[in-house]
Every structure is written in structure tokens, then in C-alpha cells.
Amino acid sequence: MILFHLSGRGLLGLLATTLLVLGVLALLWALAGPAWSIGLGLVLVLLIRGVLALLTPDSE
């Protein structure tokens, strides 16, 4: 079992990271078009789900 302790500073860092990623995707949307932004967003979601799958213990 993996236990994470999320403090106020950790939550603030998570919020800042989320806002930074959204800002980059918005800038990419404006400069390169929606297809690139949506594609990069999907890749980021898949990467995050993969990392979470590696860290989650087996349910069996």
C-alpha cells in the first residue's frame, strides 16, 4: 500500500502545476491550433493514467 500525505503546500503546488499545464495548452491552442492542443492533452492524460496504474497496487 502506498500512502500519500498531502499538505497545504503540496496542494498549492498541485494547483500551480495544473494551472501551468492549462496555460501551456491554451497557448498551444492559440499558436498551433486546436488539434495539437487536444492531442497533447490526450497524451498527458494517458501518461498520468499510466503512472497511476504503475503506482496502484494490484486488486487481486
N, CA, C and O of each residue as an XYZ file, in Angstrom:
240
protein
N       0.838     -1.174      0.000
C       0.000      0.000      0.000
C       0.887      1.243      0.000
O       1.865      1.322      0.743
N       0.533      2.206     -0.839
C       1.253      3.470     -0.902
C       0.386      4.532     -0.254
O      -0.786      4.690     -0.596
N       0.977      5.260      0.689
C       0.240      6.286      1.406
C       0.842      7.656      1.077
O       2.041      7.872      1.251
N       0.007      8.567      0.606
C       0.448      9.919      0.294
C      -0.125     10.874      1.329
O      -1.310     10.809      1.656
N       0.706     11.747      1.836
C       0.249     12.797      2.741
C       0.286     14.113      1.975
O       1.352     14.558      1.550
N      -0.857     14.724      1.801
C      -0.950     15.955      1.026
C      -1.108     17.127      1.983
O      -2.132     17.265      2.651
N      -0.088     17.962      2.040
C      -0.135     19.131      2.907
C      -0.676     20.322      2.122
O      -0.962     20.216      0.930
N      -0.810     21.438      2.797
C      -1.268     22.651      2.122
C      -0.304     23.097      1.038
O      -0.724     23.550     -0.027
N       0.992     22.969      1.309
C       1.998     23.344      0.321
C       1.958     22.399     -0.884
O       2.129     22.837     -2.022
N       1.733     21.119     -0.638
C       1.622     20.155     -1.733
C       0.402     20.426     -2.598
O       0.457     20.321     -3.823
N      -0.701     20.775     -1.945
C      -1.922     21.102     -2.680
C      -1.733     22.359     -3.515
O      -2.210     22.434     -4.648
N      -1.038     23.349     -2.957
C      -0.755     24.574     -3.692
C       0.149     24.293     -4.898
O      -0.043     24.863     -5.972
N       1.123     23.420     -4.712
C       1.995     23.032     -5.823
C       1.238     22.297     -6.910
O       1.487     22.512     -8.096
N       0.311     21.426     -6.515
C      -0.514     20.705     -7.483
C      -1.394     21.670     -8.270
O      -1.549     21.529     -9.483
N      -1.965     22.644     -7.578
C      -2.793     23.649     -8.237
C      -1.964     24.497     -9.200
O      -2.410     24.785    -10.310
N      -0.778     24.894     -8.790
C       0.095     25.692     -9.656
C       0.512     24.904    -10.896
O       0.553     25.450    -11.999
N       0.821     23.618    -10.713
C       1.199     22.770    -11.848
C       0.033     22.609    -12.817
O       0.217     22.657    -14.033
N      -1.167     22.418    -12.272
C      -2.349     22.279    -13.118
C      -2.594     23.552    -13.922
O      -2.886     23.488    -15.116
N      -2.476     24.701    -13.274
C      -2.668     25.970    -13.976
C      -1.596     26.199    -15.035
O      -1.883     26.741    -16.102
N      -0.364     25.791    -14.748
C       0.718     25.923    -15.727
C       0.457     25.063    -16.956
O       0.643     25.519    -18.084
N       0.026     23.819    -16.747
C      -0.278     22.921    -17.867
C      -1.436     23.474    -18.698
O      -1.389     23.455    -19.928
N      -2.475     23.967    -18.020
C      -3.605     24.548    -18.754
C      -3.184     25.789    -19.532
O      -3.666     26.018    -20.641
N      -2.296     26.583    -18.966
C      -1.790     27.764    -19.676
C      -0.994     27.394    -20.919
O      -1.132     28.028    -21.965
N      -0.161     26.369    -20.801
C       0.618     25.913    -21.963
C      -0.310     25.364    -23.042
O      -0.112     25.632    -24.227
N      -1.327     24.593    -22.634
C      -2.271     24.064    -23.623
C      -3.061     25.191    -24.286
O      -3.347     25.118    -25.481
N      -3.420     26.233    -23.530
C      -4.137     27.372    -24.116
C      -3.243     28.126    -25.094
O      -3.701     28.552    -26.154
N      -1.971     28.292    -24.742
C      -1.027     28.962    -25.651
C      -0.817     28.129    -26.913
O      -0.763     28.669    -28.018
N      -0.699     26.826    -26.745
C      -0.551     25.943    -27.905
C      -1.803     25.994    -28.776
O      -1.704     25.954    -30.002
N      -2.974     26.083    -28.159
C      -4.235     26.202    -28.895
C      -4.218     27.463    -29.750
O      -4.616     27.437    -30.915
N      -3.755     28.566    -29.166
C      -3.748     29.847    -29.879
C      -2.706     29.868    -30.992
O      -2.953     30.445    -32.051
N      -1.550     29.251    -30.774
C      -0.465     29.337    -31.751
C      -0.527     28.260    -32.823
O      -0.324     28.553    -34.001
N      -0.802     27.019    -32.438
C      -0.719     25.907    -33.388
C      -2.072     25.352    -33.789
O      -2.160     24.588    -34.750
N      -3.121     25.712    -33.082
C      -4.447     25.218    -33.432
C      -4.945     24.202    -32.431
O      -4.180     23.668    -31.628
N      -6.238     23.942    -32.490
C      -6.850     23.054    -31.504
C      -6.423     21.592    -31.615
O      -6.406     20.882    -30.609
N      -6.085     21.136    -32.800
C      -5.729     19.720    -32.951
C      -4.481     19.375    -32.141
O      -4.450     18.340    -31.475
N      -3.459     20.217    -32.187
C      -2.229     19.976    -31.434
C      -2.485     20.043    -29.933
O      -1.949     19.236    -29.173
N      -3.290     20.989    -29.512
C      -3.580     21.149    -28.091
C      -4.373     19.952    -27.556
O      -4.064     19.431    -26.484
N      -5.374     19.527    -28.287
C      -6.170     18.372    -27.868
C      -5.302     17.114    -27.870
O      -5.397     16.299    -26.952
N      -4.474     16.951    -28.873
C      -3.585     15.786    -28.945
C      -2.612     15.738    -27.779
O      -2.425     14.687    -27.167
N      -1.989     16.874    -27.468
C      -1.059     16.917    -26.340
C      -1.792     16.679    -25.020
O      -1.263     16.019    -24.126
N      -2.994     17.209    -24.897
C      -3.785     16.976    -23.692
C      -4.099     15.502    -23.507
O      -4.025     14.987    -22.391
N      -4.448     14.823    -24.583
C      -4.729     13.384    -24.502
C      -3.478     12.585    -24.136
O      -3.548     11.633    -23.359
N      -2.341     12.975    -24.696
C      -1.087     12.299    -24.355
C      -0.771     12.490    -22.873
O      -0.347     11.546    -22.206
N      -0.973     13.697    -22.352
C      -0.727     13.944    -20.935
C      -1.659     13.106    -20.051
O      -1.228     12.561    -19.036
N      -2.919     13.006    -20.433
C      -3.863     12.192    -19.663
C      -3.434     10.731    -19.664
O      -3.477     10.075    -18.624
N      -3.023     10.218    -20.813
C      -2.577      8.823    -20.889
C      -1.318      8.585    -20.066
O      -1.187      7.540    -19.429
N      -0.391      9.538    -20.070
C       0.821      9.399    -19.271
C       0.498      9.387    -17.777
O       1.054      8.585    -17.026
N      -0.383     10.259    -17.355
C      -0.753     10.312    -15.939
C      -1.463      9.026    -15.532
O      -1.200      8.492    -14.454
N      -2.360      8.521    -16.381
C      -3.061      7.260    -16.062
C      -2.083      6.092    -16.000
O      -2.243      5.193    -15.175
N      -1.068      6.098    -16.870
C      -0.056      5.044    -16.846
C       0.761      5.068    -15.568
O       1.033      4.022    -14.978
N       1.154      6.259    -15.139
C       1.925      6.379    -13.898
C       1.078      5.939    -12.709
O       1.570      5.237    -11.825
N      -0.181      6.342    -12.679
C      -1.059      5.922    -11.589
C      -1.270      4.410    -11.597
O      -1.360      3.795    -10.534
N      -1.349      3.808    -12.778
C      -1.501      2.351    -12.864
C      -0.256      1.642    -12.342
O      -0.352      0.570    -11.745
N       0.905      2.239    -12.565
C       2.129      1.628    -12.050
C       2.218      1.741    -10.528
O       2.771      0.856     -9.875
N       1.684      2.812     -9.963
C       1.782      3.033     -8.529
C       0.661      2.379     -7.736
O       0.786      2.213     -6.523
N      -0.440      2.001     -8.396
C      -1.576      1.404     -7.707
C      -1.324     -0.086     -7.504
O      -0.971     -0.792     -8.449
N      -1.505     -0.568     -6.268
C      -1.296     -1.996     -6.040
C      -2.338     -2.841     -6.766
O      -3.439     -2.376     -7.061
N      -1.976     -4.069     -7.044
C      -2.870     -4.988     -7.746
C      -4.078     -5.298     -6.883
O      -3.948     -5.500     -5.676
N      -5.274     -5.336     -7.507
C      -6.502     -5.550     -6.759
C      -6.800     -7.012     -6.471
O      -7.722     -7.307     -5.712
N      -6.045     -7.933     -7.056
C      -6.312     -9.367     -6.848
C      -5.667     -9.866     -5.585
O      -5.788    -11.046     -5.256
